[in-house]
Amino acid sequence: MKSEDVYNYRKDYRSNDRFENDIKKFSVMEEKYLFQFIEIHNKRRHKRSLTVEPWGNLNNKIIKDSEKLKKYCRPDYILNTCYDNSYIIKDKQPIEVQTCSLLNPDFCYIKKSKIDWNFDEITDEVCNKKTIILFVLGTKYIGDEKYSLLRPEYLKKIIKNGIFYPNIFGGKESYRFIKTDLKWRLFNHITTQQNLKMEEK
């Protein structure tokens, strides 16, 4: 693969500086919501059952080298399911975070690159589970954000709906789903939290 093709895999209409700044900004935001989900999940169960480790592209640089892309263009985190109150891991699953600033959009979009992982050649060596996505709504409404976990079975369904090119992602290839297809939960440990094995509505 040519370096310019690698570059264009992530690049869109934004300038290089803005693009790199946005990567950094959204990486911090996504990490915040993932940690919040894990903290609430563990509090709700009164035990530590989830931990996380970084795995993918956690920097704010544009990758132009195909060999580096194999390392960085993969799910950002591995979610570890542990034995109760232990750091001994019994299950590992890649997890990505997708955010939306709106609370009640008609459609929710996910970048194709967050699902397909065209350049990832080692996922199966790390864990035998497919990527799940923590989708967060309402990032402009601090305190009222909602989330839903999109499991591999559901991601397969939305892939069948075809490709879309929303302006919110700079026209990059994306999949979409209807917001009301899923159950949404508040980031509040008092409310019922979503189990990793729960299905959509």
N, CA and C atoms as an extended XYZ file, in Angstrom:
603
Properties=species:S:1:pos:R:3:atomname:S:1:resname:S:1:resid:I:1 pbc="F F F"
N         0.838       -1.190        0.000 N   MET     1
C         0.000        0.000        0.000 CA  MET     1
C         0.879        1.248        0.000 C   MET     1
N         0.522        2.209       -0.821 N   LYS     2
C         1.276        3.446       -0.909 CA  LYS     2
C         1.013        4.316        0.320 C   LYS     2
N         2.017        5.114        0.684 N   SER     3
C         1.884        5.939        1.888 CA  SER     3
C         0.730        6.919        1.770 C   SER     3
N         0.474        7.434        0.565 N   GLU     4
C        -0.630        8.381        0.416 CA  GLU     4
C        -1.980        7.703        0.614 C   GLU     4
N        -2.065        6.408        0.290 N   ASP     5
C        -3.304        5.674        0.524 CA  ASP     5
C        -3.536        5.461        2.013 C   ASP     5
N        -2.470        5.181        2.721 N   VAL     6
C        -2.546        5.031        4.165 CA  VAL     6
C        -3.001        6.339        4.795 C   VAL     6
N        -2.416        7.417        4.329 N   TYR     7
C        -2.747        8.760        4.833 CA  TYR     7
C        -4.218        9.067        4.588 C   TYR     7
N        -4.703        8.790        3.404 N   ASN     8
C        -6.085        9.102        3.051 CA  ASN     8
C        -7.092        8.190        3.731 C   ASN     8
N        -6.626        7.082        4.296 N   TYR     9
C        -7.519        6.169        5.001 CA  TYR     9
C        -8.209        6.882        6.160 C   TYR     9
N        -7.507        7.801        6.815 N   ARG    10
C        -8.089        8.526        7.942 CA  ARG    10
C        -8.329        9.989        7.626 C   ARG    10
N        -7.597       10.553        6.702 N   LYS    11
C        -7.660       11.986        6.446 CA  LYS    11
C        -8.952       12.356        5.717 C   LYS    11
N        -9.477       13.583        5.995 N   ASP    12
C       -10.629       14.087        5.273 CA  ASP    12
C       -10.379       15.539        4.907 C   ASP    12
N       -11.428       16.352        4.867 N   TYR    13
C       -11.294       17.726        4.381 CA  TYR    13
C       -10.536       18.647        5.332 C   TYR    13
N       -10.286       18.216        6.569 N   ARG    14
C        -9.636       19.080        7.552 CA  ARG    14
C        -8.153       19.280        7.249 C   ARG    14
N        -7.623       20.416        7.706 N   SER    15
C        -6.188       20.660        7.575 CA  SER    15
C        -5.443       19.683        8.470 C   SER    15
N        -4.149       19.501        8.209 N   ASN    16
C        -3.363       18.568        9.013 CA  ASN    16
C        -3.400       18.929       10.494 C   ASN    16
N        -3.217       20.219       10.801 N   ASP    17
C        -3.189       20.651       12.200 CA  ASP    17
C        -4.531       20.391       12.884 C   ASP    17
N        -5.610       20.758       12.200 N   ARG    18
C        -6.934       20.547       12.793 CA  ARG    18
C        -7.227       19.065       12.944 C   ARG    18
N        -6.828       18.297       11.956 N   PHE    19
C        -7.067       16.862       11.986 CA  PHE    19
C        -6.374       16.232       13.193 C   PHE    19
N        -5.111       16.576       13.409 N   GLU    20
C        -4.370       16.010       14.523 CA  GLU    20
C        -4.927       16.489       15.862 C   GLU    20
N        -5.330       17.753       15.925 N   ASN    21
C        -5.933       18.273       17.156 CA  ASN    21
C        -7.256       17.581       17.464 C   ASN    21
N        -8.052       17.328       16.415 N   ASP    22
C        -9.331       16.646       16.612 CA  ASP    22
C        -9.133       15.212       17.085 C   ASP    22
N        -8.125       14.533       16.532 N   ILE    23
C        -7.833       13.173       16.960 CA  ILE    23
C        -7.529       13.158       18.458 C   ILE    23
N        -6.702       14.114       18.878 N   LYS    24
C        -6.339       14.198       20.291 CA  LYS    24
C        -7.564       14.494       21.153 C   LYS    24
N        -8.369       15.459       20.719 N   LYS    25
C        -9.553       15.869       21.468 CA  LYS    25
C       -10.525       14.704       21.651 C   LYS    25
N       -10.835       14.007       20.560 N   PHE    26
C       -11.820       12.936       20.640 CA  PHE    26
C       -11.266       11.698       21.324 C   PHE    26
N        -9.961       11.481       21.232 N   SER    27
C        -9.354       10.360       21.952 CA  SER    27
C        -9.512       10.541       23.452 C   SER    27
N        -9.303       11.769       23.928 N   VAL    28
C        -9.472       12.073       25.357 CA  VAL    28
C       -10.938       11.877       25.766 C   VAL    28
N       -11.851       12.364       24.928 N   MET    29
C       -13.275       12.231       25.228 CA  MET    29
C       -13.703       10.767       25.269 C   MET    29
N       -13.265        9.986       24.301 N   GLU    30
C       -13.642        8.584       24.240 CA  GLU    30
C       -13.099        7.821       25.445 C   GLU    30
N       -11.873        8.138       25.818 N   GLU    31
C       -11.279        7.483       26.980 CA  GLU    31
C       -12.067        7.802       28.245 C   GLU    31
N       -12.498        9.055       28.380 N   LYS    32
C       -13.271        9.462       29.552 CA  LYS    32
C       -14.548        8.644       29.687 C   LYS    32
N       -15.269        8.487       28.588 N   TYR    33
C       -16.530        7.751       28.646 CA  TYR    33
C       -16.309        6.259       28.867 C   TYR    33
N       -15.242        5.714       28.313 N   LEU    34
C       -14.955        4.297       28.540 CA  LEU    34
C       -14.639        4.053       30.007 C   LEU    34
N       -13.808        4.899       30.595 N   PHE    35
C       -13.476        4.743       32.007 CA  PHE    35
C       -14.708        4.935       32.886 C   PHE    35
N       -15.580        5.855       32.468 N   GLN    36
C       -16.811        6.097       33.220 CA  GLN    36
C       -17.703        4.867       33.183 C   GLN    36
N       -17.826        4.260       32.024 N   PHE    37
C       -18.624        3.041       31.885 CA  PHE    37
C       -18.074        1.928       32.771 C   PHE    37
N       -16.765        1.742       32.755 N   ILE    38
C       -16.147        0.678       33.542 CA  ILE    38
C       -16.336        0.927       35.037 C   ILE    38
N       -16.147        2.175       35.455 N   GLU    39
C       -16.308        2.510       36.865 CA  GLU    39
C       -17.731        2.236       37.343 C   GLU    39
N       -18.698        2.658       36.555 N   ILE    40
C       -20.099        2.455       36.924 CA  ILE    40
C       -20.465        0.970       36.894 C   ILE    40
N       -19.961        0.283       35.899 N   HIS    41
C       -20.208       -1.157       35.784 CA  HIS    41
C       -19.728       -1.868       37.042 C   HIS    41
N       -18.530       -1.547       37.491 N   ASN    42
C       -17.976       -2.201       38.673 CA  ASN    42
C       -18.698       -1.774       39.953 C   ASN    42
N       -19.081       -0.498       40.048 N   LYS    43
C       -19.802       -0.029       41.229 CA  LYS    43
C       -21.161       -0.711       41.343 C   LYS    43
N       -21.822       -0.839       40.216 N   ARG    44
C       -23.148       -1.438       40.212 CA  ARG    44
C       -23.105       -2.875       40.720 C   ARG    44
N       -22.021       -3.564       40.418 N   ARG    45
C       -21.901       -4.965       40.815 CA  ARG    45
C       -21.147       -5.134       42.140 C   ARG    45
N       -20.742       -4.002       42.730 N   HIS    46
C       -20.043       -4.023       44.015 CA  HIS    46
C       -18.811       -4.922       43.966 C   HIS    46
N       -18.173       -4.939       42.815 N   LYS    47
C       -16.948       -5.720       42.667 CA  LYS    47
C       -16.219       -5.253       41.413 C   LYS    47
N       -14.945       -5.525       41.357 N   ARG    48
C       -14.182       -5.182       40.163 CA  ARG    48
C       -14.261       -6.360       39.196 C   ARG    48
N       -14.981       -6.170       38.120 N   SER    49
C       -15.109       -7.247       37.140 CA  SER    49
C       -14.567       -6.848       35.774 C   SER    49
N       -14.361       -5.538       35.555 N   LEU    50
C       -13.836       -5.070       34.269 CA  LEU    50
C       -12.587       -4.233       34.481 C   LEU    50
N       -11.606       -4.450       33.637 N   THR    51
C       -10.450       -3.567       33.544 CA  THR    51
C       -10.202       -3.319       32.057 C   THR    51
N        -9.310       -2.397       31.745 N   VAL    52
C        -9.073       -2.065       30.339 CA  VAL    52
C        -7.591       -1.837       30.111 C   VAL    52
N        -7.136       -2.104       28.915 N   GLU    53
C        -5.750       -1.834       28.555 CA  GLU    53
C        -5.713       -1.171       27.179 C   GLU    53
N        -4.813       -0.215       26.988 N   PRO    54
C        -4.704        0.435       25.679 CA  PRO    54
C        -4.141       -0.533       24.650 C   PRO    54
N        -4.569       -0.352       23.404 N   TRP    55
C        -4.105       -1.278       22.373 CA  TRP    55
C        -3.854       -0.605       21.032 C   TRP    55
N        -4.694        0.352       20.672 N   GLY    56
C        -4.603        0.902       19.319 CA  GLY    56
C        -3.998        2.280       19.260 C   GLY    56
N        -4.591        3.133       18.440 N   ASN    57
C        -4.046        4.453       18.145 CA  ASN    57
C        -4.395        5.439       19.250 C   ASN    57
N        -3.481        5.620       20.199 N   LEU    58
C        -3.718        6.520       21.314 CA  LEU    58
C        -2.876        7.792       21.200 C   LEU    58
N        -2.429        8.097       20.003 N   ASN    59
C        -1.705        9.349       19.830 CA  ASN    59
C        -2.478       10.233       18.859 C   ASN    59
N        -1.977       11.434       18.635 N   ASN    60
C        -2.692       12.375       17.772 CA  ASN    60
C        -1.925       12.657       16.492 C   ASN    60
N        -1.205       11.667       16.023 N   LYS    61
C        -0.426       11.837       14.801 CA  LYS    61
C        -1.117       11.150       13.627 C   LYS    61
N        -0.918       11.706       12.451 N   ILE    62
C        -1.433       11.087       11.239 CA  ILE    62
C        -0.450       10.014       10.797 C   ILE    62
N        -0.928        8.797       10.652 N   ILE    63
C        -0.067        7.687       10.266 CA  ILE    63
C         0.027        7.624        8.745 C   ILE    63
N         1.256        7.615        8.229 N   LYS    64
C         1.456        7.577        6.784 CA  LYS    64
C         2.210        6.333        6.331 C   LYS    64
N         2.625        5.516        7.248 N   ASP    65
C         3.402        4.334        6.930 CA  ASP    65
C         2.547        3.081        7.122 C   ASP    65
N         2.512        2.229        6.124 N   SER    66
C         1.624        1.070        6.158 CA  SER    66
C         1.976        0.095        7.273 C   SER    66
N         3.260       -0.034        7.606 N   GLU    67
C         3.651       -0.933        8.684 CA  GLU    67
C         3.186       -0.397       10.034 C   GLU    67
N         3.295        0.914       10.231 N   LYS    68
C         2.811        1.517       11.469 CA  LYS    68
C         1.293        1.420       11.544 C   LYS    68
N         0.639        1.508       10.401 N   LEU    69
C        -0.818        1.462       10.375 CA  LEU    69
C        -1.335        0.131       10.897 C   LEU    69
N        -0.594       -0.929       10.633 N   LYS    70
C        -1.010       -2.243       11.129 CA  LYS    70
C        -1.065       -2.256       12.646 C   LYS    70
N        -0.205       -1.449       13.260 N   LYS    71
C        -0.180       -1.394       14.716 CA  LYS    71
C        -1.248       -0.462       15.260 C   LYS    71
N        -1.403        0.706       14.627 N   TYR    72
C        -2.268        1.724       15.198 CA  TYR    72
C        -3.718        1.653       14.738 C   TYR    72
N        -3.981        1.169       13.532 N   CYS    73
C        -5.371        1.098       13.066 CA  CYS    73
C        -5.992       -0.220       13.490 C   CYS    73
N        -6.274       -0.274       14.751 N   ARG    74
C        -6.949       -1.406       15.355 CA  ARG    74
C        -7.714       -0.846       16.549 C   ARG    74
N        -8.615       -1.610       17.143 N   PRO    75
C        -9.407       -1.078       18.268 CA  PRO    75
C        -8.516       -0.445       19.334 C   PRO    75
N        -8.979        0.673       19.872 N   ASP    76
C        -8.159        1.438       20.805 CA  ASP    76
C        -7.901        0.730       22.124 C   ASP    76
N        -8.817       -0.157       22.520 N   TYR    77
C        -8.698       -0.777       23.836 CA  TYR    77
C        -9.048       -2.256       23.793 C   TYR    77
N        -8.543       -2.962       24.790 N   ILE    78
C        -8.983       -4.321       25.078 CA  ILE    78
C        -9.706       -4.278       26.423 C   ILE    78
N       -10.933       -4.755       26.446 N   LEU    79
C       -11.723       -4.809       27.668 CA  LEU    79
C       -11.517       -6.178       28.306 C   LEU    79
N       -11.034       -6.163       29.530 N   ASN    80
C       -10.773       -7.414       30.244 CA  ASN    80
C       -11.895       -7.708       31.227 C   ASN    80
N       -12.485       -8.874       31.119 N   THR    81
C       -13.427       -9.355       32.123 CA  THR    81
C       -12.642      -10.222       33.090 C   THR    81
N       -12.673       -9.825       34.378 N   CYS    82
C       -11.868      -10.507       35.382 CA  CYS    82
C       -12.734      -11.377       36.284 C   CYS    82
N       -12.079      -12.300       36.953 N   TYR    83
C       -12.762      -13.014       38.024 CA  TYR    83
C       -13.054      -12.013       39.131 C   TYR    83
N       -14.106      -12.236       39.892 N   ASP    84
C       -14.576      -11.269       40.886 CA  ASP    84
C       -13.451      -10.738       41.768 C   ASP    84
N       -13.356       -9.391       41.801 N   ASN    85
C       -12.384       -8.706       42.644 CA  ASN    85
C       -10.961       -9.225       42.455 C   ASN    85
N       -10.662       -9.600       41.241 N   SER    86
C        -9.335      -10.120       40.933 CA  SER    86
C        -8.818       -9.430       39.682 C   SER    86
N        -7.518       -9.426       39.526 N   TYR    87
C        -6.933       -8.934       38.278 CA  TYR    87
C        -6.624      -10.086       37.329 C   TYR    87
N        -7.050      -11.269       37.696 N   ILE    88
C        -6.867      -12.418       36.818 CA  ILE    88
C        -7.940      -12.384       35.748 C   ILE    88
N        -7.518      -12.366       34.506 N   ILE    89
C        -8.427      -12.150       33.374 CA  ILE    89
C        -8.980      -13.483       32.872 C   ILE    89
N       -10.291      -13.511       32.686 N   LYS    90
C       -10.904      -14.715       32.136 CA  LYS    90
C       -11.406      -14.506       30.712 C   LYS    90
N       -11.492      -13.255       30.266 N   ASP    91
C       -12.004      -12.980       28.919 CA  ASP    91
C       -11.460      -11.650       28.427 C   ASP    91
N       -11.175      -11.558       27.138 N   LYS    92
C       -10.665      -10.324       26.548 CA  LYS    92
C       -11.476       -9.992       25.296 C   LYS    92
N       -11.801       -8.720       25.118 N   GLN    93
C       -12.591       -8.308       23.959 CA  GLN    93
C       -12.177       -6.905       23.521 C   GLN    93
N       -11.935       -6.709       22.226 N   PRO    94
C       -11.621       -5.361       21.744 CA  PRO    94
C       -12.844       -4.461       21.907 C   PRO    94
N       -12.612       -3.198       22.255 N   ILE    95
C       -13.712       -2.246       22.396 CA  ILE    95
C       -13.316       -0.906       21.812 C   ILE    95
N       -14.254       -0.288       21.121 N   GLU    96
C       -14.097        1.046       20.561 CA  GLU    96
C       -15.178        1.938       21.147 C   GLU    96
N       -14.950        3.243       21.110 N   VAL    97
C       -15.936        4.210       21.578 CA  VAL    97
C       -16.304        5.128       20.425 C   VAL    97
N       -17.601        5.341       20.219 N   GLN    98
C       -18.092        6.301       19.227 CA  GLN    98
C       -19.004        7.283       19.938 C   GLN    98
N       -18.781        8.570       19.720 N   THR    99
C       -19.591        9.589       20.388 CA  THR    99
C       -20.457       10.344       19.388 C   THR    99
N       -21.531       10.918       19.931 N   CYS   100
C       -22.437       11.772       19.161 CA  CYS   100
C       -22.816       12.943       20.059 C   CYS   100
N       -22.731       14.156       19.556 N   SER   101
C       -23.017       15.335       20.383 CA  SER   101
C       -24.497       15.479       20.685 C   SER   101
N       -25.366       14.878       19.859 N   LEU   102
C       -26.815       15.010       20.029 CA  LEU   102
C       -27.357       13.961       20.991 C   LEU   102
N       -28.466       14.308       21.663 N   LEU   103
C       -29.123       13.354       22.551 CA  LEU   103
C       -30.167       12.517       21.832 C   LEU   103
N       -30.816       13.107       20.823 N   ASN   104
C       -31.908       12.412       20.149 CA  ASN   104
C       -31.812       12.503       18.626 C   ASN   104
N       -30.736       11.998       18.057 N   PRO   105
C       -30.637       12.010       16.591 CA  PRO   105
C       -31.565       10.945       15.996 C   PRO   105
N       -32.000       11.176       14.778 N   ASP   106
C       -32.791       10.145       14.102 CA  ASP   106
C       -31.911        8.943       13.778 C   ASP   106
N       -30.712        9.240       13.281 N   PHE   107
C       -29.755        8.194       12.923 CA  PHE   107
C       -28.458        8.397       13.691 C   PHE   107
N       -27.817        7.295       14.021 N   CYS   108
C       -26.499        7.321       14.646 CA  CYS   108
C       -25.497        6.729       13.657 C   CYS   108
N       -24.358        7.366       13.537 N   TYR   109
C       -23.351        6.946       12.562 CA  TYR   109
C       -22.102        6.412       13.252 C   TYR   109
N       -21.519        5.401       12.636 N   ILE   110
C       -20.256        4.830       13.108 CA  ILE   110
C       -19.306        4.775       11.916 C   ILE   110
N       -18.105        5.256       12.126 N   LYS   111
C       -17.130        5.194       11.039 CA  LYS   111
C       -16.872        3.743       10.646 C   LYS   111
N       -16.823        3.515        9.348 N   LYS   112
C       -16.573        2.170        8.832 CA  LYS   112
C       -15.273        1.602        9.395 C   LYS   112
N       -14.293        2.470        9.565 N   SER   113
C       -12.985        2.020       10.039 CA  SER   113
C       -13.031        1.498       11.470 C   SER   113
N       -14.063        1.869       12.244 N   LYS   114
C       -14.185        1.373       13.616 CA  LYS   114
C       -14.760       -0.037       13.662 C   LYS   114
N       -15.279       -0.498       12.537 N   ILE   115
C       -15.909       -1.820       12.509 CA  ILE   115
C       -15.115       -2.812       11.661 C   ILE   115
N       -14.640       -2.360       10.518 N   ASP   116
C       -14.040       -3.294        9.560 CA  ASP   116
C       -12.582       -3.641        9.846 C   ASP   116
N       -11.797       -2.705       10.334 N   TRP   117
C       -10.395       -2.943       10.666 CA  TRP   117
C        -9.644       -3.646        9.545 C   TRP   117
N        -9.607       -2.974        8.400 N   ASN   118
C        -8.979       -3.560        7.214 CA  ASN   118
C        -7.502       -3.901        7.412 C   ASN   118
N        -6.827       -3.197        8.311 N   PHE   119
C        -5.385       -3.363        8.437 CA  PHE   119
C        -4.974       -4.161        9.668 C   PHE   119
N        -5.935       -4.649       10.419 N   ASP   120
C        -5.618       -5.390       11.636 CA  ASP   120
C        -5.435       -6.869       11.308 C   ASP   120
N        -4.235       -7.360       11.538 N   GLU   121
C        -3.937       -8.755       11.211 CA  GLU   121
C        -3.668       -9.611       12.443 C   GLU   121
N        -3.823       -9.027       13.644 N   ILE   122
C        -3.435       -9.789       14.828 CA  ILE   122
C        -4.533       -9.889       15.877 C   ILE   122
N        -5.724       -9.393       15.580 N   THR   123
C        -6.785       -9.425       16.590 CA  THR   123
C        -7.031      -10.843       17.105 C   THR   123
N        -7.120      -11.784       16.205 N   ASP   124
C        -7.421      -13.151       16.617 CA  ASP   124
C        -6.327      -13.745       17.486 C   ASP   124
N        -5.113      -13.217       17.382 N   GLU   125
C        -4.035      -13.701       18.221 CA  GLU   125
C        -4.137      -13.120       19.630 C   GLU   125
N        -4.776      -11.967       19.739 N   VAL   126
C        -4.908      -11.309       21.034 CA  VAL   126
C        -6.128      -11.831       21.780 C   VAL   126
N        -7.240      -11.937       21.096 N   CYS   127
C        -8.460      -12.473       21.706 CA  CYS   127
C        -9.373      -12.978       20.596 C   CYS   127
N       -10.231      -13.912       20.947 N   ASN   128
C       -11.053      -14.561       19.927 CA  ASN   128
C       -12.432      -13.946       19.803 C   ASN   128
N       -12.629      -12.745       20.374 N   LYS   129
C       -13.923      -12.085       20.285 CA  LYS   129
C       -13.844      -10.905       19.344 C   LYS   129
N       -14.971      -10.578       18.741 N   LYS   130
C       -15.046       -9.442       17.839 CA  LYS   130
C       -15.216       -8.146       18.619 C   LYS   130
N       -14.945       -7.050       17.959 N   THR   131
C       -15.022       -5.737       18.594 CA  THR   131
C       -16.451       -5.366       18.971 C   THR   131
N       -16.611       -4.780       20.165 N   ILE   132
C       -17.867       -4.164       20.548 CA  ILE   132
C       -17.653       -2.651       20.587 C   ILE   132
N       -18.743       -1.900       20.478 N   ILE   133
C       -18.639       -0.446       20.456 CA  ILE   133
C       -19.485        0.150       21.567 C   ILE   133
N       -18.865        1.001       22.362 N   LEU   134
C       -19.586        1.787       23.353 CA  LEU   134
C       -20.004        3.071       22.656 C   LEU   134
N       -21.304        3.198       22.373 N   PHE   135
C       -21.815        4.373       21.665 CA  PHE   135
C       -22.403        5.338       22.695 C   PHE   135
N       -21.935        6.588       22.667 N   VAL   136
C       -22.359        7.590       23.637 CA  VAL   136
C       -23.109        8.711       22.939 C   VAL   136
N       -24.303        9.013       23.424 N   LEU   137
C       -25.116       10.111       22.905 CA  LEU   137
C       -25.042       11.323       23.843 C   LEU   137
N       -25.137       12.522       23.255 N   GLY   138
C       -25.313       13.735       24.041 CA  GLY   138
C       -24.063       14.283       24.695 C   GLY   138
N       -22.938       14.242       24.003 N   THR   139
C       -21.704       14.741       24.611 CA  THR   139
C       -21.725       16.252       24.840 C   THR   139
N       -22.677       16.948       24.226 N   LYS   140
C       -22.842       18.383       24.481 CA  LYS   140
C       -23.699       18.639       25.715 C   LYS   140
N       -24.284       17.597       26.263 N   TYR   141
C       -25.197       17.730       27.392 CA  TYR   141
C       -24.603       17.002       28.603 C   TYR   141
N       -23.584       17.604       29.174 N   ILE   142
C       -22.846       16.973       30.263 CA  ILE   142
C       -23.782       16.636       31.426 C   ILE   142
N       -23.730       15.388       31.848 N   GLY   143
C       -24.584       14.909       32.927 CA  GLY   143
C       -25.808       14.172       32.434 C   GLY   143
N       -26.166       14.394       31.173 N   ASP   144
C       -27.342       13.733       30.601 CA  ASP   144
C       -26.973       12.718       29.517 C   ASP   144
N       -25.686       12.466       29.336 N   GLU   145
C       -25.264       11.547       28.287 CA  GLU   145
C       -25.841       10.148       28.509 C   GLU   145
N       -26.081        9.469       27.403 N   LYS   146
C       -26.582        8.098       27.447 CA  LYS   146
C       -25.647        7.204       26.648 C   LYS   146
N       -25.684        5.925       26.948 N   TYR   147
C       -24.809        5.010       26.224 CA  TYR   147
C       -25.539        3.720       25.886 C   TYR   147
N       -25.003        3.020       24.906 N   SER   148
C       -25.461        1.677       24.585 CA  SER   148
C       -24.266        0.889       24.065 C   SER   148
N       -24.229       -0.382       24.385 N   LEU   149
C       -23.178       -1.257       23.877 CA  LEU   149
C       -23.658       -1.947       22.611 C   LEU   149
N       -22.904       -1.803       21.558 N   LEU   150
C       -23.240       -2.444       20.283 CA  LEU   150
C       -22.392       -3.689       20.143 C   LEU   150
N       -23.066       -4.820       20.185 N   ARG   151
C       -22.378       -6.103       20.138 CA  ARG   151
C       -22.151       -6.542       18.691 C   ARG   151
N       -21.247       -7.504       18.473 N   PRO   152
C       -20.912       -7.931       17.110 CA  PRO   152
C       -22.121       -8.347       16.274 C   PRO   152
N       -23.101       -8.998       16.907 N   GLU   153
C       -24.278       -9.444       16.157 CA  GLU   153
C       -25.050       -8.255       15.597 C   GLU   153
N       -25.138       -7.190       16.383 N   TYR   154
C       -25.850       -6.006       15.918 CA  TYR   154
C       -25.046       -5.271       14.851 C   TYR   154
N       -23.747       -5.227       15.009 N   LEU   155
C       -22.901       -4.559       14.012 CA  LEU   155
C       -23.023       -5.245       12.652 C   LEU   155
N       -23.169       -6.557       12.662 N   LYS   156
C       -23.369       -7.278       11.401 CA  LYS   156
C       -24.643       -6.814       10.704 C   LYS   156
N       -25.667       -6.523       11.496 N   LYS   157
C       -26.945       -6.080       10.924 CA  LYS   157
C       -26.809       -4.718       10.252 C   LYS   157
N       -26.134       -3.780       10.917 N   ILE   158
C       -26.069       -2.440       10.337 CA  ILE   158
C       -25.129       -2.390        9.139 C   ILE   158
N       -24.182       -3.292        9.070 N   ILE   159
C       -23.312       -3.362        7.897 CA  ILE   159
C       -24.142       -3.656        6.649 C   ILE   159
N       -25.186       -4.472        6.819 N   LYS   160
C       -26.035       -4.849        5.686 CA  LYS   160
C       -26.837       -3.663        5.145 C   LYS   160
N       -26.948       -2.594        5.938 N   ASN   161
C       -27.683       -1.408        5.479 CA  ASN   161
C       -26.899       -0.583        4.470 C   ASN   161
N       -25.630       -0.899        4.322 N   GLY   162
C       -24.825       -0.198        3.323 CA  GLY   162
C       -24.011        0.948        3.906 C   GLY   162
N       -23.315        1.641        3.002 N   ILE   163
C       -22.396        2.712        3.371 CA  ILE   163
C       -23.068        4.074        3.214 C   ILE   163
N       -22.770        4.977        4.153 N   PHE   164
C       -23.254        6.359        4.108 CA  PHE   164
C       -22.062        7.301        4.259 C   PHE   164
N       -22.240        8.544        3.837 N   TYR   165
C       -21.146        9.517        3.851 CA  TYR   165
C       -21.591       10.797        4.568 C   TYR   165
N       -21.753       10.739        5.886 N   PRO   166
C       -22.277       11.893        6.623 CA  PRO   166
C       -21.271       13.040        6.714 C   PRO   166
N       -21.783       14.251        6.711 N   ASN   167
C       -20.917       15.424        6.832 CA  ASN   167
C       -20.209       15.472        8.181 C   ASN   167
N       -20.846       14.910        9.209 N   ILE   168
C       -20.256       14.980       10.549 CA  ILE   168
C       -18.899       14.279       10.616 C   ILE   168
N       -18.645       13.346        9.719 N   PHE   169
C       -17.355       12.663        9.687 CA  PHE   169
C       -16.541       13.091        8.476 C   PHE   169
N       -16.842       14.265        7.973 N   GLY   170
C       -16.097       14.752        6.821 CA  GLY   170
C       -16.326       13.942        5.559 C   GLY   170
N       -17.491       13.279        5.493 N   GLY   171
C       -17.802       12.491        4.306 CA  GLY   171
C       -17.115       11.138        4.268 C   GLY   171
N       -16.527       10.726        5.402 N   LYS   172
C       -15.872        9.419        5.427 CA  LYS   172
C       -16.924        8.303        5.438 C   LYS   172
N       -16.539        7.147        4.920 N   GLU   173
C       -17.447        6.000        4.872 CA  GLU   173
C       -17.919        5.624        6.271 C   GLU   173
N       -19.225        5.443        6.397 N   SER   174
C       -19.811        5.153        7.705 CA  SER   174
C       -20.986        4.192        7.566 C   SER   174
N       -21.316        3.562        8.678 N   TYR   175
C       -22.540        2.795        8.797 CA  TYR   175
C       -23.487        3.592        9.691 C   TYR   175
N       -24.761        3.257        9.642 N   ARG   176
C       -25.691        3.971       10.502 CA  ARG   176
C       -26.777        3.040       11.015 C   ARG   176
N       -27.428        3.467       12.091 N   PHE   177
C       -28.554        2.724       12.639 CA  PHE   177
C       -29.540        3.726       13.217 C   PHE   177
N       -30.769        3.278       13.413 N   ILE   178
C       -31.801        4.129       13.983 CA  ILE   178
C       -31.649        4.131       15.499 C   ILE   178
N       -31.659        5.298       16.085 N   LYS   179
C       -31.424        5.435       17.524 CA  LYS   179
C       -32.377        4.580       18.352 C   LYS   179
N       -33.633        4.510       17.941 N   THR   180
C       -34.645        3.782       18.706 CA  THR   180
C       -34.512        2.262       18.591 C   THR   180
N       -33.558        1.783       17.789 N   ASP   181
C       -33.316        0.344       17.709 CA  ASP   181
C       -32.721       -0.211       18.996 C   ASP   181
N       -32.089        0.658       19.785 N   LEU   182
C       -31.345        0.207       20.949 CA  LEU   182
C       -31.907        0.770       22.248 C   LEU   182
N       -31.588        0.102       23.335 N   LYS   183
C       -31.885        0.632       24.662 CA  LYS   183
C       -30.715        1.522       25.077 C   LYS   183
N       -31.030        2.663       25.681 N   TRP   184
C       -29.998        3.611       26.100 CA  TRP   184
C       -30.063        3.798       27.603 C   TRP   184
N       -28.894        3.908       28.225 N   ARG   185
C       -28.802        4.040       29.672 CA  ARG   185
C       -27.991        5.266       30.049 C   ARG   185
N       -28.354        5.854       31.191 N   LEU   186
C       -27.614        6.990       31.718 CA  LEU   186
C       -26.330        6.514       32.381 C   LEU   186
N       -25.342        7.391       32.400 N   PHE   187
C       -24.122        7.103       33.145 CA  PHE   187
C       -24.398        7.384       34.622 C   PHE   187
N       -25.117        6.480       35.242 N   ASN   188
C       -25.553        6.668       36.627 CA  ASN   188
C       -25.614        5.293       37.268 C   ASN   188
N       -24.813        5.081       38.305 N   HIS   189
C       -24.731        3.736       38.877 CA  HIS   189
C       -26.007        3.320       39.593 C   HIS   189
N       -26.948        4.278       39.787 N   ILE   190
C       -28.222        3.941       40.432 CA  ILE   190
C       -29.138        3.214       39.451 C   ILE   190
N       -29.015        3.550       38.184 N   THR   191
C       -29.859        2.912       37.169 CA  THR   191
C       -29.278        1.568       36.757 C   THR   191
N       -30.088        0.770       36.118 N   THR   192
C       -29.632       -0.524       35.621 CA  THR   192
C       -28.575       -0.316       34.541 C   THR   192
N       -27.481       -1.019       34.662 N   GLN   193
C       -26.412       -0.896       33.685 CA  GLN   193
C       -26.506       -2.016       32.654 C   GLN   193
N       -25.857       -1.817       31.550 N   GLN   194
C       -25.933       -2.785       30.458 CA  GLN   194
C       -24.873       -3.856       30.606 C   GLN   194
N       -25.289       -5.085       30.527 N   ASN   195
C       -24.378       -6.201       30.593 CA  ASN   195
C       -23.728       -6.407       29.222 C   ASN   195
N       -22.509       -6.896       29.223 N   LEU   196
C       -21.808       -7.103       27.955 CA  LEU   196
C       -22.523       -8.101       27.060 C   LEU   196
N       -23.359       -8.940       27.629 N   LYS   197
C       -24.008       -9.979       26.854 CA  LYS   197
C       -25.450       -9.634       26.485 C   LYS   197
N       -25.901       -8.448       26.829 N   MET   198
C       -27.283       -8.089       26.541 CA  MET   198
C       -27.486       -7.790       25.060 C   MET   198
N       -28.637       -8.114       24.559 N   GLU   199
C       -28.973       -7.866       23.169 CA  GLU   199
C       -29.618       -6.496       23.017 C   GLU   199
N       -29.785       -6.080       21.764 N   GLU   200
C       -30.523       -4.856       21.505 CA  GLU   200
C       -32.004       -5.083       21.759 C   GLU   200
N       -32.807       -4.047       21.608 N   LYS   201
C       -34.244       -4.146       21.850 CA  LYS   201
C       -34.887       -5.213       20.962 C   LYS   201
